[in-house]
Amino acid sequence: MELKARIMGHLLVVSLALNLGFVYRDYSIGKHRQAEDYLGNENECKNSCRVAKRDAHYVEKAVLEDRSSALDDEVIDLDLGDPTMYEKYWKQMGDKTTVVIPGWRFISYFSDVKNICFFLESELADAIVRLHKLVGNAVTQGRSIVVGTGSTQLIQALFYATSPANSSEPVSVVSAAPYYSAYPSFANYLKSGLYEWGGNAHKFKGNKPYIEIVTSPNNPDGSLREAVVKNKQAGILIHDLAYYWPQYTSISSPADHDIMLFTVSKCTGHAGTRLGWALIKDEEIAKKMTEFMVINTIGASKESQVRGAKILQAVADSHENNRGSTKSEESNSFFEHSFNLMAHRWKILSNAVNQGNIFSLPQFPSGECSFSRRTFATQPAFAWLKCEGEIDDCERFLRKHKIISKGGNYFGDSPKYTRISVLPRHHVFENLVHRLSTISSS
Ligand SMILES: Cc1ncc(COP(=O)(O)O)c(C=O)c1O
């Protein structure tokens, strides 16, 4: 009897639990439906519904305000031009750029002993030539390709290769201000007897040898440039074309200079691959650069080269395979995608800056791009922001608002300017725009 009563008791508890479970399920489904109704069907919304809708609005507002105050607190570090913006595109491309390298490959120091740059992998050379031909941004014919650990190493190889050998004093390396802030360190770091930093090319005087670096589009201000020192007989020109790609500027014609530098860091965003290339007309200069590379690092990593080749081929494939396809397929082509991203970023950035009179940005001329057939103004990788009015130190001003940038003095210019990268990941850029528009409209 006692056992029967116990079993009955257990059954009662189980049944109660089940019922409660069903009641809770119906309750939550009902709530969920109600929430959907509030959001979905305006006409059927009665009084109680309106109250709930108002409450939902306040909850949403509180969440947004909470998120926004968390964003206001975040330090936005855009001092460097780390091109992480490109990460998302390459993730979407999945295995198209995956490289598998068997353990036996790249045992040797050599790639092709018949080539001036004997450590250049032929697949990379082919990919470089193919991409320049497709984009139409540089002449490769009649040039030697020298590959390096980023264009950073190649610039230093060029200083070595183009300095006069028997000069009694170091040759001056100059560039028009505002110039890329790393050039002075590249030139002075080793205290070379061959070359030294000579500063702003606009101020270079005297009838003596010099090396002028022409960066176009320029880092930091995005301007399109030509050499400024008017003494062609005595000078060597290095054209740093890291940003001469169609997501940043219209391609007017294939660049046809004696010394041209490119890098995957800014072309495809693979800064960590550490790969750059130089297109060199004069074989003697290419040989001396190779000599520098041998003394410095005995060449450039072949793993990086093969990865770089795969990425450059994927970029070219993305255009050639999508030719004549639908608009949405075409927008997956690398330069199409990155052009649209840059156009969007510059639009929202300019809107934020133009909300008040605190900041200004440079104006860029428009040109027709022979690659995309679009007419557009340069949309550089950096914003060269000027603080107007009484603000003398723009970097310091932004730092107070938790934005880390690089002040104008690093680039040989006034501290009224500061440089901000336009290439960070999406959420960092959105946060920057939000912060700048708050400052502008205050
Ligand atoms: C104009 C310019 N040249 C060269 C470099 C160096 O690039 P890399 O990553 O290939 O060393 C940079 C990097 O920001 C740059 O802006």
The ligand as an SDF file (V2000), in Angstrom:
LIG
                    3D

 16 16  0  0  0  0  0  0  0  0999 V2000
   55.2280   54.4070  -49.7090 C   0  0  0  0  0  0  0  0  0  0  0  0
   55.6220   53.1390  -49.0480 C   0  0  0  0  0  0  0  0  0  0  0  0
   56.7030   52.4940  -49.4780 N   0  0  0  0  0  0  0  0  0  0  0  0
   57.1040   51.3540  -48.8990 C   0  0  0  0  0  0  0  0  0  0  0  0
   56.4340   50.8100  -47.8270 C   0  0  0  0  0  0  0  0  0  0  0  0
   56.9410   49.5400  -47.2050 C   0  0  0  0  0  0  0  0  0  0  0  0
   56.1910   48.4390  -47.5920 O   0  0  0  0  0  0  0  0  0  0  0  0
   56.6100   46.9500  -47.3160 P   0  0  0  0  0  0  0  0  0  0  0  0
   55.5800   46.3770  -46.4040 O   0  0  0  0  0  0  0  0  0  0  0  0
   56.6170   46.2860  -48.6530 O   0  0  0  0  0  0  0  0  0  0  0  0
   57.9640   46.9280  -46.7000 O   0  0  0  0  0  0  0  0  0  0  0  0
   55.3100   51.4570  -47.3330 C   0  0  0  0  0  0  0  0  0  0  0  0
   54.5840   50.9400  -46.1810 C   0  0  0  0  0  0  0  0  0  0  0  0
   53.7410   51.5520  -45.5770 O   0  0  0  0  0  0  0  0  0  0  0  0
   54.8920   52.6570  -47.9580 C   0  0  0  0  0  0  0  0  0  0  0  0
   53.8310   53.3420  -47.5260 O   0  0  0  0  0  0  0  0  0  0  0  0
  1  2  1  0
  2  3  1  0
  2 15  2  0
  3  4  2  0
  4  5  1  0
  5  6  1  0
  5 12  2  0
  6  7  1  0
  7  8  1  0
  8  9  2  0
  8 10  1  0
  8 11  1  0
 12 13  1  0
 12 15  1  0
 13 14  2  0
 15 16  1  0
M  END
$$$$
